[in-house]
Amino acid sequence: MAEKKNVTLLPARKHAGIAKEDAEKSKLRVAAYCRVSTDSDEQATSYEAQIEHYTAHINGHPDWKLAGIYADDGISGTNTKKREEFNRMIEACMAGQIDIVITKSISRFARNTLDCLKYIRQLKDKNIPVYFEKENINTMDSKGEVMLTIMASLAQQESQSLSQNVKLGLQYRYQQGEIQVNCKWFLGYTKDENKHLVIVPEEAEIVKRIYREYLEGASMLKIARGLEADGMRNGAGREKWHTSNINNILRNEKYIGDALLQKTYTTDFLTKTRVKNKGLVPQYYVENSHEAIIPREIFMQVQEELVRRRVVHTSPNGKNRTFSSNHCFAQMIICGGCGEVFRRVHWNNRGKRSIVWRCISRLENTGLFCDARTVLESDIEKVVITAINNTLSRKDTFLTTLQNNIATVLSIEDNKTLSDIDNRLAELQTQLLKLANAKVDYEDVADEIYRLRDQKQKAQVENASRDEHRKRIADMSTFLQEQSTTITEYNEQLIRRLIEKVTVYEDKFAVEFKSGVTVNA
């Protein structure tokens, strides 16, 4: 006869998995985790209160001893990548330095369901329970994980709802023209006590210098090296400048007092991933939102110059040519025969070294026949000085010509187009809001707004181009009036200021000034 089975029930301990040998003699090492979501004054008070609460709570338990208070201040709970204290606590748990973790609630621990369960299970494998005070959940209980999954999902939904509310709040402020700018790395501006943008004078001078040098023909790299040489610091406070720093400053509309809002947006409230806004969410362009550093016409001239330098030009022999500013004469010396540019060459002719300029067609042996002469750089320098002195010797005649040119430019200037576009854009904005509130399709209205904004920008660039032409004429007039003596030495800055191009013919040079005047030399 088979013996009767004898089953003895061994009840689960109150804190399964955390009891140690000699528990009466060895206290449990308990750590607390606390977190506040923002860095506001009210939340900072909550942050301090949580630390005090857990310190007193753990020290007041006879079987516990404090293993540390881990606290993240002002860090979002939707992911754990930037929560340094949280990650440090998990590492301590994995190293066997903590027996129990207590925290106020699931939302304090994590608002991401996957993250929450991942770390709970990771700790459970090490027999380390997490106790949530608000929900009264111990992760080592049999029903703990089921309840935890439900509560964590609710916390995640709450976080998603909060994120959506924040987005709606931002969009409302954008519609009211309220701008938000991070001035931490923004050269030229800071914020006053009312969080309005105000100019930092010494930084504004750096911004003005960048715009001025770029329009004078300097490359972004040359500008960056010049700023480094003079010990100027960028927006991040570093002495090292990159061309990307210069590029961003030259393209940033905030320097003319405007602000394009929502250039980027968050794709996922959990990962906090931000991407460039390419039209998937609305943008808001606020004009005259703050004091400008750069005049609008100068900014438009820079935008035109950025496009000009970026465009690849096809040369007469079919080659693609890009802008170069390595030398004052780069892309300024033109072949009168084939129309190609001249290139600077270090020439060694029978042991005699010199710097010359030669037509690219001859240098590249493209098959396009060109017998343009080779010109010494020193000869070109003499030619442009001679051309300038020729204008000085006949300044009365040239000043009359320049005045007539200015009158011609003024006669064709017309701002009516801009005014018409602005009026139509205002009408479309009103129409767009009505359609959006009525939840009616507004795709056609949006397309027209984008089209008109492009048309407006084009008109602004054209106006800026006319302003630049007028400025060049005025600059030449000022030079002729103020310069009382002839030029005796080559001056690179003066050449960049006055000369547009030098065309090389077999028997002469044609020097064209930026004012439109041409002198043969």
C-alpha positions in Angstrom: 0.0 0.0 0.0 1.4 3.4 -1.0 2.2 5.8 1.7 0.0 8.8 2.1 1.6 12.0 0.7 2.4 14.5 3.4 2.3 18.1 2.1 3.5 20.9 4.3 2.5 24.5 3.3 5.4 27.0 3.5 3.7 30.4 3.5 5.2 33.2 1.6 7.1 35.7 3.7 5.9 39.2 3.9 8.9 40.5 1.8 9.7 37.4 -0.3 13.2 37.3 -1.7 14.6 40.1 0.6 15.1 38.2 3.8 18.7 37.5 4.6 20.4 35.1 6.8 20.5 36.4 10.3 17.8 38.9 9.5 17.5 40.0 13.1 21.2 41.0 13.1 21.4 42.4 9.5 19.2 45.3 8.6 17.8 45.7 5.1 19.4 48.3 2.9 16.6 50.5 1.6 17.0 53.2 -1.0 14.4 55.8 -2.1 13.9 57.4 -5.5 12.2 60.7 -5.9 11.7 63.1 -8.8 10.0 66.3 -9.8 9.1 67.1 -13.4 10.2 70.7 -13.7 12.5 73.2 -12.2 9.9 75.6 -11.0 10.0 77.0 -7.4 6.9 75.0 -6.4 8.3 71.7 -7.7 11.7 72.5 -6.0 9.8 72.6 -2.7 8.3 69.2 -3.5 11.7 67.9 -4.3 13.2 68.9 -1.0 10.1 67.6 0.9 10.4 64.1 -0.7 14.1 63.9 0.3 13.2 64.8 3.9 10.3 62.4 4.0 12.2 59.4 2.8 15.2 60.1 5.0 13.0 60.2 8.1 10.9 57.3 7.0 13.8 54.9 6.4 15.8 56.0 9.5 12.6 55.5 11.6 12.2 51.9 10.6 14.0 49.6 13.0 14.8 46.9 10.5 16.0 49.2 7.8 19.1 51.3 7.1 19.4 54.1 4.6 21.2 53.0 1.4 20.8 56.3 -0.3 18.3 58.9 -1.6 18.4 59.0 -5.4 16.7 62.2 -6.7 16.4 63.7 -10.2 15.4 67.3 -10.2 13.7 68.8 -13.3 14.0 65.7 -15.5 11.1 64.2 -17.4 10.0 60.7 -16.5 8.9 59.5 -20.0 12.3 58.0 -20.6 15.4 57.2 -18.5 18.2 58.3 -20.8 18.9 61.6 -19.0 17.9 60.5 -15.4 21.4 60.2 -14.0 20.3 59.4 -10.4 17.8 56.8 -11.5 20.4 55.0 -13.6 22.9 55.2 -10.7 20.3 53.6 -8.4 19.7 50.7 -10.9 23.5 50.2 -11.1 23.7 50.0 -7.3 20.9 47.5 -7.2 22.7 45.3 -9.8 25.9 45.5 -7.8 24.1 44.1 -4.7 24.2 47.3 -2.7 20.4 47.8 -2.2 17.8 45.4 -0.9 14.6 47.4 -1.3 13.5 50.5 -3.4 10.7 52.7 -2.3 9.2 55.5 -4.3 6.1 57.8 -4.0 4.2 56.6 -7.1 4.5 54.9 -10.5 4.4 58.3 -12.2 7.5 59.3 -10.2 9.3 56.1 -11.1 8.4 56.1 -14.8 5.6 57.3 -17.2 6.7 54.9 -19.9 5.0 51.5 -19.4 7.8 49.6 -21.2 10.6 51.2 -19.2 8.7 50.7 -16.0 8.1 47.0 -16.5 11.7 46.5 -17.8 13.3 47.9 -14.7 10.8 46.2 -12.3 11.6 42.8 -13.8 15.3 43.5 -13.9 15.1 44.2 -10.1 12.8 41.3 -9.5 15.4 38.9 -11.0 17.8 40.2 -8.3 15.1 39.7 -5.6 14.8 43.4 -5.1 11.2 44.6 -4.6 10.0 48.1 -5.4 7.3 49.6 -3.2 5.0 52.3 -4.5 3.5 54.2 -1.6 0.6 55.9 -3.4 -0.7 52.8 -5.1 0.3 50.4 -2.2 1.9 48.0 -4.7 4.8 45.7 -3.8 6.3 44.3 -7.0 7.1 41.0 -5.2 3.4 40.3 -4.5 1.7 37.9 -6.9 -0.7 40.6 -8.1 1.9 43.3 -8.1 2.9 43.1 -11.8 -0.7 43.0 -13.0 -1.6 46.1 -11.0 1.6 47.7 -12.0 1.0 47.2 -15.7 -2.5 48.8 -15.4 -1.2 51.7 -13.3 1.8 52.3 -15.5 -0.4 52.4 -18.6 -2.6 55.0 -16.9 0.5 57.0 -16.0 1.7 56.9 -19.6 -1.7 58.1 -20.9 -1.6 60.9 -18.4 1.9 61.9 -19.6 0.6 61.8 -23.2 -2.4 64.0 -22.3 -0.1 66.4 -20.5 2.2 66.5 -23.6 -0.7 67.3 -25.9 -1.9 70.1 -23.5 1.6 71.6 -23.6 1.6 71.5 -27.4 -1.8 73.2 -27.6 -0.6 75.8 -25.1 2.5 76.5 -27.2 0.5 76.8 -30.4 -1.9 79.3 -28.7 1.1 81.4 -27.6 2.6 81.1 -31.1 -0.7 82.4 -32.6 -0.5 85.4 -30.2 3.0 86.1 -31.4 4.7 85.1 -28.2 8.1 83.8 -29.0 10.2 81.4 -26.9 14.0 81.5 -27.6 16.7 79.6 -25.8 19.4 82.3 -25.3 21.9 79.8 -23.8 23.8 79.5 -27.1 22.2 82.5 -29.0 24.9 85.1 -29.8 23.7 88.7 -29.6 20.7 88.4 -27.3 19.7 87.6 -23.8 16.4 87.8 -21.8 15.3 90.5 -19.4 13.2 89.9 -16.2 10.1 89.7 -18.4 11.7 87.0 -20.6 11.8 89.4 -23.6 14.8 89.4 -26.0 17.2 92.2 -25.4 20.5 92.9 -27.3 23.9 92.3 -25.8 25.9 95.1 -27.3 29.4 93.5 -27.4 27.9 90.3 -28.9 25.8 92.3 -31.4 29.1 93.8 -32.8 30.4 90.3 -33.6 27.1 89.5 -35.5 27.4 92.8 -37.4 31.0 92.0 -38.2 30.1 88.5 -39.6 27.4 90.0 -41.9 29.8 92.8 -43.1 32.7 90.5 -43.9 30.5 88.0 -45.7 29.1 90.7 -48.0 32.7 92.0 -48.6 33.5 88.6 -50.1 35.0 86.7 -47.2 34.2 82.9 -46.9 32.7 81.5 -43.8 35.9 79.7 -43.0 37.9 83.0 -43.3 35.4 84.8 -41.1 35.7 82.0 -38.5 39.5 82.1 -38.5 39.5 85.9 -38.1 37.1 85.7 -35.1 39.4 83.1 -33.5 42.5 85.2 -34.1 40.8 88.1 -32.4 39.7 86.0 -29.4 36.0 86.4 -30.1 33.7 83.8 -28.5 30.7 82.1 -30.2 27.2 81.7 -28.8 28.3 78.8 -26.6 31.1 80.8 -25.1 33.9 78.9 -26.9 36.8 80.4 -28.8 36.7 77.7 -31.5 34.4 78.8 -34.4 33.0 76.4 -37.0 31.6 77.4 -40.4 28.3 76.0 -39.2 28.3 78.7 -36.5 28.7 81.4 -39.2 26.1 79.8 -41.5 23.5 79.6 -38.8 24.0 83.3 -37.8 23.8 84.4 -41.5 20.5 82.6 -42.0 18.8 83.3 -38.6 15.8 85.7 -39.1 15.9 86.7 -35.5 18.7 89.1 -36.2 16.3 91.3 -38.2 13.7 91.2 -35.3 11.5 88.4 -36.7 11.0 84.9 -35.5 10.0 81.7 -37.3 8.4 79.5 -34.6 8.2 75.7 -34.5 11.2 75.1 -36.8 11.4 71.7 -35.1 8.8 69.5 -33.4 8.6 66.4 -31.1 7.6 63.3 -33.0 7.2 61.1 -29.9 6.5 62.2 -26.4 8.2 59.1 -25.0 11.6 59.4 -26.7 11.5 63.2 -26.9 12.8 62.9 -30.5 12.8 66.3 -32.3 13.0 66.6 -36.0 13.1 69.5 -38.5 9.7 70.8 -39.4 9.3 70.3 -43.2 5.7 71.4 -43.3 4.1 68.5 -41.3 3.0 70.8 -38.5 2.1 74.5 -38.7 4.7 77.2 -38.4 4.3 80.8 -37.3 6.3 83.8 -38.6 6.2 86.8 -36.3 7.5 90.0 -37.8 9.0 92.7 -35.6 8.8 90.6 -32.4 11.9 92.1 -30.9 14.7 94.7 -31.5 16.8 93.9 -34.6 20.6 93.8 -34.8 20.9 93.6 -38.6 18.9 95.9 -41.0 16.4 94.0 -43.1 18.0 95.1 -46.4 21.4 93.8 -45.3 19.9 90.5 -44.2 18.2 90.1 -47.6 21.5 90.9 -49.4 23.2 88.2 -47.4 20.4 85.7 -48.3 20.9 86.5 -52.0 24.7 86.1 -51.6 24.2 82.8 -49.9 22.2 81.5 -52.9 24.7 83.0 -55.4 27.7 81.2 -53.7 25.8 77.9 -53.5 24.6 77.8 -57.1 26.8 75.8 -59.4 27.5 77.8 -62.6 28.1 76.2 -65.9 31.1 77.7 -67.7 31.3 78.3 -71.5 33.2 75.0 -71.9 30.5 73.0 -70.0 32.3 72.7 -66.7 30.5 73.3 -63.3 32.1 76.2 -61.3 31.4 77.0 -57.7 32.1 80.1 -55.8 35.6 80.7 -54.4 36.8 83.5 -52.1 40.3 82.1 -51.5 41.8 85.3 -53.0 40.7 88.8 -53.7 40.8 88.2 -57.4 39.1 84.8 -57.3 36.3 84.7 -59.9 37.0 88.4 -60.6 39.4 87.9 -63.5 37.5 87.0 -66.7 38.8 85.9 -70.0 37.8 88.3 -72.8 38.1 85.5 -75.4 36.2 82.4 -74.0 34.4 84.0 -71.0 36.0 81.6 -68.5 37.5 82.7 -65.2 41.2 83.0 -64.6 42.9 80.8 -61.9 45.8 81.7 -59.7 49.0 79.7 -60.4 52.4 79.5 -58.9 54.5 79.5 -62.0 58.1 78.2 -62.3 59.3 79.4 -65.7 62.9 78.4 -66.3 63.8 78.7 -62.7 62.1 82.0 -62.3 59.2 81.7 -59.8 56.2 84.0 -59.9 52.5 84.1 -59.3 50.3 84.4 -62.4 46.7 84.2 -63.5 45.8 82.0 -66.4 42.5 81.1 -68.2 41.0 77.8 -66.9 40.4 76.7 -70.4 44.1 76.5 -71.1 44.9 75.0 -67.7 42.4 72.2 -68.0 42.9 71.4 -71.7 39.2 71.0 -72.2 39.4 71.0 -76.0 38.0 74.5 -76.1 40.7 76.5 -77.9 41.8 79.6 -76.0 45.0 81.4 -76.4 44.4 84.0 -73.7 47.6 85.5 -72.3 49.1 84.7 -68.9 49.1 87.7 -66.6 51.4 88.4 -63.7 49.5 89.0 -60.4 51.6 92.1 -59.9 50.4 93.4 -63.3 46.7 93.0 -62.3 47.3 94.8 -59.1 48.8 97.7 -61.1 45.9 97.7 -63.5 43.2 98.0 -60.9 45.2 100.8 -59.1 45.5 102.6 -62.5 41.8 102.2 -63.1 40.9 103.7 -59.7 43.3 106.6 -60.2 41.7 107.2 -63.7 38.3 107.7 -62.0 39.9 110.1 -59.4 41.5 112.2 -62.2 38.0 112.6 -63.8 35.9 112.5 -60.7 33.5 115.3 -61.8 32.5 113.4 -64.9 32.1 110.1 -63.0 30.2 111.8 -60.2 27.6 113.1 -62.7 27.3 109.6 -64.2 26.8 108.0 -60.8 24.1 110.5 -59.9 22.2 109.6 -63.1 22.6 105.9 -62.2 21.1 106.5 -58.8 18.1 108.3 -60.3 17.6 105.4 -62.7 17.6 102.9 -59.8 15.1 105.0 -57.8 12.7 105.3 -60.7 12.2 101.5 -61.0 11.8 100.9 -57.2 8.3 99.8 -56.4 7.1 98.5 -53.0 3.5 98.2 -54.1 4.0 94.4 -54.7 5.0 93.9 -51.1 2.0 95.9 -49.8 -0.4 93.8 -52.0 1.1 90.5 -50.8 0.9 91.6 -47.1 -2.8 92.5 -47.5 -3.6 89.2 -49.2 -1.7 87.3 -46.5 -3.7 89.0 -43.8 -7.0 88.0 -45.6 -5.8 84.4 -45.9 -4.8 84.2 -42.2 -8.4 85.2 -41.2 -9.8 82.7 -43.7 -7.5 79.9 -42.5 -8.5 80.4 -38.8 -12.2 80.2 -39.8 -11.7 77.0 -41.8 -9.6 75.4 -39.1 -12.2 76.2 -36.4 -14.9 74.8 -38.6 -12.7 71.7 -39.2 -13.0 72.2 -42.9 -10.2 71.3 -45.4 -7.9 74.3 -45.8 -5.2 72.8 -48.0 -5.8 75.3 -50.8 -5.6 78.3 -48.5 -2.4 76.9 -47.0 -0.8 76.4 -50.4 -1.6 80.0 -51.4 -0.1 81.2 -48.1 3.2 79.3 -48.8 3.2 80.6 -52.4 2.7 84.2 -51.4 5.4 83.9 -48.7 7.8 82.7 -51.4 6.7 85.6 -53.6 7.1 88.0 -50.8 10.6 86.8 -50.1 11.5 87.1 -53.7 10.2 90.7 -53.8 12.2 91.5 -50.7 15.4 90.1 -52.3 14.8 92.1 -55.4 14.3 95.3 -53.3 17.5 94.4 -51.4 19.3 94.0 -54.7 18.2 97.4 -55.8 19.2 98.8 -52.4 22.6 97.2 -52.8 23.1 98.6 -56.3 22.2 102.1 -55.0 24.5 101.6 -52.0 27.4 100.6 -54.4 26.8 103.7 -56.5 26.7 105.9 -53.3 29.8 104.2 -52.0 31.7 105.0 -55.2 30.5 108.6 -55.1 31.6 108.9 -51.4 35.0 107.5 -52.3 35.5 109.9 -55.2 34.5 112.9 -53.1 36.6 112.0 -50.1 39.8 110.7 -51.8 41.9 113.8 -52.6 45.1 112.0 -53.7 46.0 109.2 -56.1 46.4 105.6 -54.8 50.0 104.5 -54.7 49.8 101.1 -53.1 47.7 98.0 -53.7 45.0 97.7 -51.1 43.0 94.4 -51.0 40.1 95.9 -48.9 39.7 98.8 -51.4 39.7 96.3 -54.3 37.0 94.2 -52.7 35.0 97.4 -51.9 35.1 98.9 -55.4 35.9 96.4 -58.1 33.4 93.9 -59.6 35.5 92.2 -62.3 38.5 92.6 -64.6 38.2 91.3 -68.1 41.5 90.4 -69.8 41.8 91.0 -73.6 44.9 90.5 -75.8 45.6 94.3 -75.8 43.9 95.8 -72.8 42.1 95.3 -69.5 38.5 96.3 -68.8 37.9 97.1 -65.1 34.3 97.2 -64.1 33.4 98.9 -60.8 30.6 97.7 -58.5 28.8 101.0 -59.3 28.5 99.9 -62.9 31.2 102.2 -64.3 33.8 100.5 -66.6 37.3 101.8 -67.2 39.8 100.5 -69.8 43.4 100.2 -68.7 
